[in-house]
Amino acid sequence: MTEQRAHADGSAGDVDYGAIGGGYSSYRRADPRIAAAILDALGDAETILNVGAGAGSYEPTDRIVTAVEPSASMRAQRPAGRPAIDAVAAALPFDDNSFDASMATFSVHQWPDAAAGLRELRRVTRGPVVIMSADPARVPLFWLNDYVPEILGTEAKRYPALHSIAGAFAGGEIRPVPIPFDCTDGFNEAYFGRPELLLDPGARKANSAWSFRGPEVDARFALDLAADLESGAWDEKYGELRTLPEWDGSLRLVIGRR
């Protein structure tokens, strides 16, 4: 679920996946309910292109998938027999109309030129283009913003407006994707009702936004959240989230057609 071009030092654009990607697949495991929403959007497509494919989360296992991933660290974490091509969205090495459908999950905000990447997806795809992203307007609504507004502020600025993604296609559709309480894909909002899990440094490291701020921000967050959990302050303000089977956060699917 990354995309940017990997440099010789192992970094990928402004996100160093050589440094943060080592344990990525342990925390960012595809959630079956989110996967079902993606499969529904892909329809009956048999050949699928996955751009910014990362470690392979959300790739259908019963279809013919071609993966593109420029980060060597992320390619190394892919399952055996499911290699990825070293390329970027803005210059896909495929002919026009090569695939029945294409997909990108948590990837578009990593593209240096999102408009060019979307044009390329449209060019090489006969059917739907399915993009999982976040609504930047909803990112700051998450309780994490109370603790590290600099993290979510950075995150919100990185995500393209959903209408700009949908507008790249003739018939762009935006669908909300509810986040399950026990979501297995450890993006920040996956812990909406399980704040204790974000005290794990590995859980934070598996979210690239944390890498944009220094270790002092990370340490401050861990101390503040731990104190609020111990005192009951977090539960007093947000405890109702522990009772929700799912939550409508910022997660959205954009489905585009030519």
C-alpha positions in Angstrom: 0.0 0.0 0.0 2.8 2.4 -1.0 3.7 3.9 -4.3 6.5 6.5 -4.4 9.7 5.8 -6.3 12.3 4.1 -4.1 15.7 5.9 -4.0 19.1 4.2 -3.8 19.1 4.7 0.0 16.0 2.6 0.3 13.6 5.5 0.8 10.4 6.1 -1.1 10.0 9.7 -1.9 9.5 11.6 1.4 8.5 8.4 3.2 11.4 6.1 4.1 9.8 2.6 3.7 13.2 1.1 4.1 13.0 2.3 7.7 9.3 2.0 8.5 8.3 -0.9 6.3 10.1 -3.8 8.1 7.2 -4.8 10.3 4.5 -3.3 8.1 2.9 -6.6 7.1 2.5 -7.7 10.7 0.3 -4.7 11.6 -1.3 -3.9 8.2 -3.2 -7.1 7.5 -6.1 -6.9 5.1 -9.5 -6.8 6.9 -12.0 -9.2 5.3 -14.9 -6.7 5.5 -12.9 -3.9 3.8 -11.7 -6.5 1.3 -15.3 -7.4 0.5 -16.1 -3.8 -0.3 -13.2 -3.6 -2.7 -14.2 -6.9 -4.3 -17.7 -5.7 -4.8 -16.4 -2.6 -6.5 -14.1 -4.6 -8.8 -17.1 -6.6 -10.0 -16.3 -9.6 -12.2 -13.0 -8.3 -13.4 -10.5 -11.2 -14.1 -7.3 -9.2 -14.7 -6.5 -6.6 -12.2 -3.7 -4.1 -11.8 -2.7 -3.1 -8.3 -0.7 0.1 -8.1 1.3 1.0 -5.0 0.7 -2.6 -4.0 2.9 -2.7 -1.0 3.0 -6.1 0.7 -0.1 -7.3 -1.2 -3.0 -6.5 1.1 -6.4 -6.5 -0.5 -5.2 -8.2 -3.7 -7.9 -10.7 -4.8 -6.4 -14.2 -4.6 -8.8 -15.7 -7.1 -8.0 -13.3 -9.9 -5.0 -12.5 -12.1 -3.3 -9.6 -10.4 -0.4 -7.6 -11.7 1.3 -5.6 -8.9 3.3 -2.4 -9.1 5.4 -1.3 -6.1 8.5 0.9 -6.3 9.7 0.3 -2.7 12.2 -2.6 -2.4 11.4 -3.0 1.3 7.7 -3.5 0.6 8.3 -5.8 -2.4 10.4 -8.0 -0.1 7.4 -8.5 2.2 5.1 -9.8 -0.5 4.0 -13.5 -0.3 6.0 -16.1 -2.3 4.8 -16.3 -5.9 3.3 -12.8 -5.9 6.1 -10.5 -7.1 5.6 -6.9 -7.9 7.0 -4.8 -10.8 9.2 -1.8 -9.9 7.4 1.1 -11.4 5.3 4.1 -10.5 1.7 5.2 -11.2 2.7 8.1 -13.4 4.5 5.9 -15.9 2.9 2.5 -16.0 4.7 0.1 -18.4 1.5 -1.4 -19.9 -0.4 -0.9 -23.2 -3.7 0.8 -23.3 -6.7 -1.2 -22.0 -4.5 -4.0 -20.6 -6.6 -4.8 -17.6 -10.2 -5.4 -16.8 -9.9 -3.3 -13.6 -7.3 -1.6 -11.5 -7.0 -0.7 -7.8 -4.9 1.3 -5.4 -5.3 1.1 -1.6 -3.9 3.8 0.7 -1.6 4.7 -2.2 -2.8 7.8 -4.1 -1.6 10.2 -1.4 1.9 8.8 -1.9 2.0 9.6 -5.6 4.2 12.6 -6.5 1.8 13.4 -9.4 -1.6 12.1 -8.5 -3.3 13.6 -11.7 -0.8 11.8 -13.9 -1.2 8.5 -12.0 -5.0 8.7 -12.4 -4.7 9.3 -16.1 -2.4 6.3 -16.4 -4.8 4.1 -14.5 -7.6 5.2 -16.8 -5.4 4.6 -19.8 -4.5 1.0 -19.0 -7.9 -0.1 -17.6 -11.0 -1.2 -19.5 -13.4 -1.3 -16.6 -13.5 0.1 -13.1 -10.7 1.9 -11.3 -11.1 1.3 -7.5 -9.2 3.6 -5.2 -9.3 3.3 -1.4 -8.3 6.6 0.2 -9.3 8.9 3.0 -11.5 12.0 3.0 -9.1 14.7 4.2 -12.0 16.7 5.6 -12.8 13.8 8.0 -9.3 12.9 9.1 -9.2 15.5 11.9 -12.4 14.2 13.4 -10.6 11.2 14.9 -9.8 11.3 18.6 -6.1 11.0 17.9 -6.3 14.7 16.9 -6.6 15.6 20.5 -3.2 14.2 21.2 -1.1 14.7 18.1 -2.8 17.3 15.9 0.5 17.7 14.0 0.3 14.1 12.9 -3.3 14.2 11.6 -2.8 17.7 10.2 0.1 16.3 8.1 -2.1 13.3 7.2 -5.0 15.4 6.1 -2.8 17.6 3.8 -1.4 14.5 2.1 -4.7 13.1 1.0 -6.1 14.5 -2.3 -9.7 15.7 -2.1 -12.1 12.9 -3.0 -13.8 15.0 -5.7 -10.5 15.5 -7.4 -10.0 11.7 -7.6 -13.6 11.0 -8.7 -13.4 13.9 -11.2 -10.6 12.2 -13.1 -13.2 9.8 -14.5 -16.4 10.1 -16.4 -18.5 8.5 -13.8 -16.7 8.8 -10.4 -18.6 7.4 -7.4 -17.6 7.8 -3.7 -18.6 5.1 -1.2 -18.1 5.3 2.6 -16.3 2.2 4.1 -17.3 1.6 7.7 -14.3 0.6 9.9 -15.0 -2.6 11.9 -14.3 -2.4 15.7 -11.8 -5.3 15.4 -10.3 -4.2 12.1 -7.1 -6.2 11.3 -5.7 -3.5 9.1 -3.8 -1.2 11.5 -4.2 2.2 10.0 -4.6 4.9 12.7 -8.5 4.8 12.6 -8.6 1.1 13.0 -8.0 1.7 16.7 -10.9 4.0 17.1 -12.3 1.9 20.0 -9.1 0.2 21.1 -6.8 3.1 22.0 -4.5 0.8 24.1 -3.2 -0.8 20.9 -1.8 2.5 19.7 0.6 2.4 22.7 2.5 -0.2 20.7 5.3 1.6 18.9 5.1 -0.9 16.1 1.4 0.0 15.5 2.4 3.7 15.1 5.4 2.9 12.9 3.2 1.0 10.5 1.5 4.3 9.7 3.7 6.6 7.5 2.3 9.9 8.9 4.2 9.2 12.2 7.5 9.2 10.3 7.1 12.9 9.4 7.5 14.1 13.1 10.3 13.6 15.4 10.6 11.0 18.2 9.6 13.6 20.8 6.1 13.7 19.3 5.8 10.0 19.4 7.0 9.8 23.0 4.7 12.7 24.1 1.7 10.9 22.6 2.5 7.6 24.4 2.9 9.3 27.7 -0.3 11.4 27.4 -2.5 8.5 26.1 -1.2 6.1 28.8 -2.0 8.7 31.5 -5.5 9.3 30.2 -6.2 5.6 29.9 -5.0 5.0 33.5 -7.0 8.0 34.9 -10.1 7.2 32.8 -10.0 10.5 31.0 -10.0 8.9 27.6 -13.0 6.7 28.4 -14.9 9.6 29.9 -14.7 11.5 26.6 -14.6 8.7 24.1 -15.7 5.5 25.9 -18.8 5.1 23.7 -16.5 4.2 20.8 -15.7 0.9 22.6 -19.4 -0.1 22.2 -19.6 0.5 18.4 -19.4 -2.5 16.0 -18.1 -0.2 13.3 -17.3 3.5 12.9 -17.7 5.9 9.9 -14.3 7.5 9.9 -12.5 8.9 6.9 -12.1 5.7 4.8 -13.7 5.9 1.4 -13.8 4.0 -1.9 -13.6 6.0 -5.1 -14.8 4.0 -8.1 -14.1 5.5 -11.5 -15.0 4.6 -15.0 -13.8 5.8 -18.3 
